[in-house]
Amino acid sequence: MKNSDDSGYTGKHVGVCVLDTGIFPHIDFTGRILAFQDFIGHRIRPYDDNSHGTHVMGVLGGSGKRSGGRYEGVAPGASLIGIKVLDREGNGSVTDLLRGLSWIRKQKERYGIRIVNISVGSVPRRETAETSALVRGVEAAWADGLVVIVAAGNEGPEARSVTTPGISRKVITVGCSDDQQSVRVGGISMVDYSGRGPTVSCICKPDVVAPGAAVVSCCVPSVRKNHYYGIKSGTSMATP
């Protein structure tokens, strides 16, 4: 992971929220964690008992300080807001995700929030696809002026395999561009995993694709035996 953008845009003064497993106060986030909200353990200080959220946040906004600039995120100057809506196993409920979205909408002016990253999703049921509470939740955030970026999910490669809320026609849904190579994740070989459209409502998705295989980013040291970076793959990594 290295930011190759020479445009000079670093995300400075832009608040970015990640709804995930939390955020570990990694050295690459020093001075930029503006807020942390925990809907699982109701703790006050930032933490991540899974490391998924920290990895996503690193891809998005890590400074690369610990690695001497080698592993720098795409927006290394962004202001970071971690919203914990998933537990240590990476599981969560629609209710908590909606609570997280509601909190963001209420606090967006206070923290200058402009972007919301959701690297989680669930397989939609045909009969409730676009009317589900989760889809309505992300679309309400979009209507409030927030840019909502959502993972296409790892249920591909069949058609109609984009997960909820990525099926929403209003949000930006991201697929993985390099998922045709075999990538081992947790001992399982993943090939062609990125969610594909069209959706049940015949909406073309994903809207954009980005690299997501074997991405190096920030991790919780205790998870990686005091290593400060780890490797993950999937549309979760492509989204930030």
N, C-alpha and C positions, 0 to 999 in steps of 0.2 A: 504494500500500500504506500504509494508516494504521490503527492499532489503534483501533477504535471501541468497545472494551469498557470500560465505566465501572465494572465490578464491583470493581475494585481488584486483581484477580488479574493478576500479571505474570510468573508462572513462577519467581519467586525461590526458590532452593534446590532447584529441580527440574532434574535432569540430563537433557538431551535429546541423543540420538545421531542423526546423519544419515549414512547410508551412501550415498556418492555419489562425486563426483570430487575431493573434498577440501574444504578451507576456507581462504580467504585471510584473513589477519589484518586485516580491515577495521576502520576506526575504530569502527564500530557494534558491534563485538564486543569492544572493549577491556576487559580484565580478566575476561572471562567464558569464554574458551576453556580449559577444564579439561584437556583431553587431545586428542591427535591420534595416530591410528594409520594407517600407510600400508602397504597390502598390494600396492601396485603398484610404486612406486619405492623403498620401504623407507627413506624419509627421516624424519628426526626432527622437524624444524620444520614447522608448518602451511603448506600451500601448496595451490593449485588451478590446474592447467594447462588447465582447460576453462571454469571459471566457473559451471557448472551447480550444483555443490554449494554454492558461496558464495551464489548466488541463492536456493536453497531455504532455506539457513540464515538468510538475511536476512528472508525472509517469516515464518519461524518465530520468530526471536529477535533481529532487528536492533533496536538502540536508537533509530535515527533521528538519532543525534548529528550526523553529517556533514551532514544535510539540515535541521537545526534542528527535528527532530521530525516532518517531513513524511512521511518513509518509515520508519515504525516498524513492527516486526513484531508478531505477535499475542501473543508472550510475551517482551517486551523485557528481562526480568530473569532469564531462564532461564540455567542453566549449560550451555555448549555443548561437545559432543564430536564432532569430525569423524573419520569413518572413510573413508579413501580405498580404494574397491574398483573404481573405474572409471578408465580411462586418459584421456589428453588428447582422445581422440575420443569419449569417453562410452561406450566399450565395456568389457565386463568379463566375468568368468566366474562360473559358479555356485559354483565352488570358493572364489574370493576372497570372494564375498558370504557364504558359509557360515562362512568363517574370521572375517569381521567380526562375524557374529552370535555366534560362539563367544567371541570376545574380549569382547564386550559382556556376555554372561552371566557371564563370570568376573570382570569389573570393575565390575559394577553397584553393589555395596555400596561400593566404594572411591570412586566418583565420584557416588554418589546417582542413578544412572540409573533413570529411570522410564518414559521414552518413547523409542521407536525410530521414526524416519521413513525409509521406503524409497520414494523417488520413481523407482524403476527397475523393470523387469519384462521378461519374455519371453513370447512366445506359447506357451501350453501345448499339448502334444500330447494328443489325446483319451485315448490309452491309459494315460498316466501322470499325468493332471491332478492328482489329489489325493494321489497317492502319490510325487510327485517329491521329490527331496532338498531343494529350495528351500522347498516347502510344509512339509515336516517341520521344516525349520530355523526358520521363523518361528513355527510352532506350539510348538516347544520353548521359544523365547524367551517366548512368551505364557504357557506353563505355568510359567515361572520368575517370573511376576508382572509382566512388562514389558508395557506397552501398545504394541502394534505397529500403526502406521498405514502403509498401502500405497496407492500410486497404482493406479487402475483401468486405466491405460494409454491410449494414443492410437490404438488400433486400431479404434475404433467407426465407424459407429453400429450395425453388425449385432449381433444377439444372440450370446451366447457369445464376446464379443470382449474380456472382461476378461483382463488379462495375469497371469501367474504372478509373484509369489505372492499377488496380490490375490484369486485364486479361493478361497483358504483361508476356510473358514467361521468360523474363530476370530479372525482379525485384522479390523481396521476398514479397509475399502476405500473410497477416496475418488474420486468422479468429478468432472468439471468441469461446473458449473451453467450456464455461459454459452458453451458451445461451439457454439451454433447460429448465432452471428455469424461472419462470415468474418474470420479472423485470418491475417495473413501472417507466416510463420515461415521464415526462411532462403530467402525468395523463393517459398515455396510457400504457397498459400492453403489453410488448414485449416478445414473446416466439419464439424460433427458428428463430432468425433474421439474424444470420451470413450468409453472401453470400457463396453459394456452387458452385463448379464446376461440370462437366468440363466446360470449356469456349466454345464458339461457334466453336472455332477451335480445340476442343477436347484436350485442355491442362489441366492437373490436377491442380486444385487450390482449396483452398489455399495451400501454401507451408508449413505452420506451423500454429499452433493455440496457443493462450495464454489466460489467464483469462481476462475478460473484463466486467463482471457484477458487478455493485455496487462498483466501484473502488473509493477510497478516494484519492484525490490529491489536489494540489494547486488551488486556485480560486482567482478571483478579489474580494477584500473585499466588495465593494459596491454592488456587485451582491448577496452576501450571508449575508447581514446585518452585515458587519464587521467580519464575520467568515473568517478564512484564508484557510479553506479547504472545499471542496464540494464533492458530490458524482455524478458520471456519469456512464453510461453503454453503451456498443456498441463496435464494432470492432475498433472504433477510440481509445478506451482505451487499447485494446489488442495490437495494433500495436507498441506503444512505449515500 
